[in-house]
């Protein structure tokens, strides 16, 4: 399980980077600003995965701790959450810059960055509430 967590967050981030910079467009749906929902959802999941990644690293460095999802979700760590949020936010910022300067079919959009930030914040607040509920 631990090896999966270590590989999942970087792999997911790489997939989001590829999809953000690739020349193929997202599927067209006749809903205004649906791409903002895509952004918020993608970065929600990214923040959760990076939180699990950093928490697993934290537990691995402490003898006697077992890696269980209930341990991670039941014990909120603000520092780990900040780290996960910052990594996700930096990835989003670089990908938005990449869309503006690298990708031929994409463009930078501050509203996309706001949607990314909303997804990250919702993920971290959701994890905090979940930890309170589990305790």
N, C-alpha and C positions, 0 to 999 in steps of 0.2 A: 504493500500500500504506500509506503514511504517513497519508494522509487517512482511510483506513478505521480504522486503529488509534486515531486521535484521536477519531473519532466512536463507535466501538464501546463503549468503557468507559462513557461517560456515558449512551449509549442503553440499554445493558444494565442499568445501575443504575436508570434511569427505569422500565424494564419491571419490574424486581424491586419497585420502590416501588409501582407500580400493582398488581401481583399481590398484594403484601403488604397493601395497604389496600382493595382491591376487596371488595365484599360477596359475591362468589362464592367458594365454598370450593374447596380443592384436591380432586382426585379421591380418592374414598374407596377405600382398599386395605386389605384385612383383615390388615395387619401392624402390630403394636404399635409406636408411635412412628415410623412411616414419615415423618411430617412433619419429624422431626429429620434424616433423611437428605436430604430436600428442602432443608432449610436449609443443611446442610453442603455439599451439592453446589452450590447457588446461590452461596454465598459463596466457595467454592473458585474457581469460574469468575470471580467478580467480582474477587477478589484477583489472579488471573492477568492479567485484562484491564487492571486499573489498573497492574500492574507493567509491562506492555507499553506502556501509555500514557505513564507517567512516564519509562521508558527511552527511548522514541522522542523525547520532549521533550529529554532529556539529550543524545542523539546529534545532534539537530538543532542544538543550541547549540554543538557542537564542529565546526569546519571539518575536512574530510578524513575524517569518519566516514561510513560507508555504512550505510543501514538495511537490515539483513538479520536474519532470525530467528535464524540461527546465531550472529551477533554478540551478540545480546541474550541468548540462552539459554546461550552459552558463557562469558559474562563476568558473573558474579554481582555485583550492587551492593547492599550492605547498606542503604545510605541509601534507595535507590529501593524496596527491599523493605519497609522500615519505613513509608515514605510510602504505599505501596499497601495495606499492612495497616491502617494508621491510618484511611485514607479508607474502606476497606471496613468496618472496625469501627464507625466513627462512623455510617455509613449504616445499618448493622444496628441500632445503638442507637436512632437516631431512628425507624426503621421499627417497632421493637418498641414504642416510646412511642406512635407513631401508631396502632398496632393497639389499644393500650389506651385511647386518648383520642379517636380519630377514627373508626375503623372500627366499624360496628354489629355485624358478625358475627365479629369477631376479638378476641382478648384477648392481653395481654402474657404472656410466659412466659420466665422466666429460663433454662429449659432450651433454648429456641429461641436465645437469645443465646449460650449455651455451644456449641450446635451450629454457629452462625455462626462463632464464634471457632475452633472445631476445623477447619472448612473453610478458613478463612483461614490458619491455621498449617500445615495440610497442604499448601496451595498453595505457600506460601513455602518451606517445607522441601523440597518436591518440586522447585521451581525451583532451589534451591541444589544438591540432589543431581544434577539434570540438568546443571547447569553444570560440576560436577566430572567427570561422565561424558563430556561433550563435549570438555573440555580435554584 
